[in-house]
């Protein structure tokens, strides 16, 4: 993988193997595995206090603090298997066809650093309300910055 500014890339591209094909795309900062591990630790602790599974808590946190979009699908189509995290919003009839509107939640494994930080901040606030011990604000900020390569 080659990462750099356009000028840096031009110099490197000239020396690549001409018999191979390459893909060029914008660089996307990866989030920290430490922040993901901490997210699941706190979700598990919230689940223990609320006597809910970590999956139930995770879905609620995605609903409260995560990324989502709304899609409309013909009502006779079973969307299980197409989307992992979703909730039905409403039904509507358009030109004699019934559609179901769903709110689809993006799983945290698909989040960029900024989206993950928003989710993690929300989950930590939920934990604090339940008197669950969390990282200090400074420790949490360092964890978030570590994922940004700072």
KAHU-V324226 format. One line per field, one symbol per residue. ss: DSSP state (@ for helix, = for strand, . for the rest). phi: phi as a letter, one per 20 degrees, with the letter a starting at -180 (. if undefined). Layout:
ss=???
phi=???
//
This chain:
ss=.....@@@@@@@@...................@@@@@@@@@@@@@@@@@@...@@@@@@@@@@@@..=======.....=..=..=========..=========..@@@..@@@@@@@@@@@@@@@@@.......@@@@@@@@@@@...
phi=.dcrfgfffgfffgdfffeddcddbffdfeefffffffgfffgfffgffelcfffffgfffffeceebbdcdcgfeeeegnececbbfdacbdclmdeddeceddffffefegffffffffffffffffemefcffgffffffffgfeme
//
